[in-house]
Amino acid sequence: MSGAECMKNPPTLNSASGIGNLQEIGGLNSYVSGSIHSKLAILLISDVFGYEAPLLRKLADKVAASGYLVVVPDFFYGEPLDREKHDLQTWFKDHGIDKGCEDAKVVVEYLKSKGVSTIGAAGFCWGGMVVSQLAKYESTIDAAVILHPGPITVDDINEVKVPTAILAAEHDHIFPPDQAKLLGNALSAKPEIESFVKIFPGVEHGWTVRYNVEDESAVKAAEEAHSDMLNWFTEFIK
């Protein structure tokens, strides 16, 4: 998952971005937006650039405006990927998908202990792979959205137990359209699981959270994906 597309268009991180606030959730520093009294929560799991990305926090605020408590944890413990500082392979080894999944479970359990009844999870690139692991545990989350993920396999998808949507890019060497179609077929073979797979034309890996805000077509494509994600949660997070 360390291809050039994964690193393209890195955001300028800003710890003060967003209209939410910072809290410790399940032992992780987290950006939190929305009503603390909501029984419905959405967990957003970032790409390798972490939870201080302004466009990710903007999306969290947008989802929160629909009535959800939205939590964006810092799964990298203050060490998002910085190509100038980190050796890529070492960073990925130190910030594995399995560890992200275990941390996410702790966050979910914390939210449930505070009265949250239903939880959805959406992940981007690295985060999409974490969500694909979470979706294997029916008692953990209730719906999943995976956006321009890393190299998720059919074996991974065969184990999902919750409604799962996959939003993929037409131009993506990390997760090409053929792989999205393959996973879509695997999901379709599981009639007990609601699923949705969509390939967005003309966009590249990362288009939903690393788009150019000055590019009207890029903004439109990202917003379409955001709407699809929100519609999925509207249907299954109740």
Buried (B, 14 or more C-beta within 10 A) or exposed (E): BBBEBBBEBBBEBEEEBBEBEBEEBBEBBBBBBBEEEBBBBBBBBBBBBBBBBBBBBBBBBBBBEBEBBBBBBBBBBEEBBEEEEBEBEEBBEEBEBEEBBEBBBBBBEBBBEEEBEBBBBBBBBBBBBBBBBBBBBEEBBBBBBBBBBBEBEBEBBEEBBBBBBBBBBBBBEBBBBEBBBBBBEBBEEBEEBBBBBEBBEEBBBBBBBBBEEEEEEBEEBBBBBBEBBBEBBBEBBE
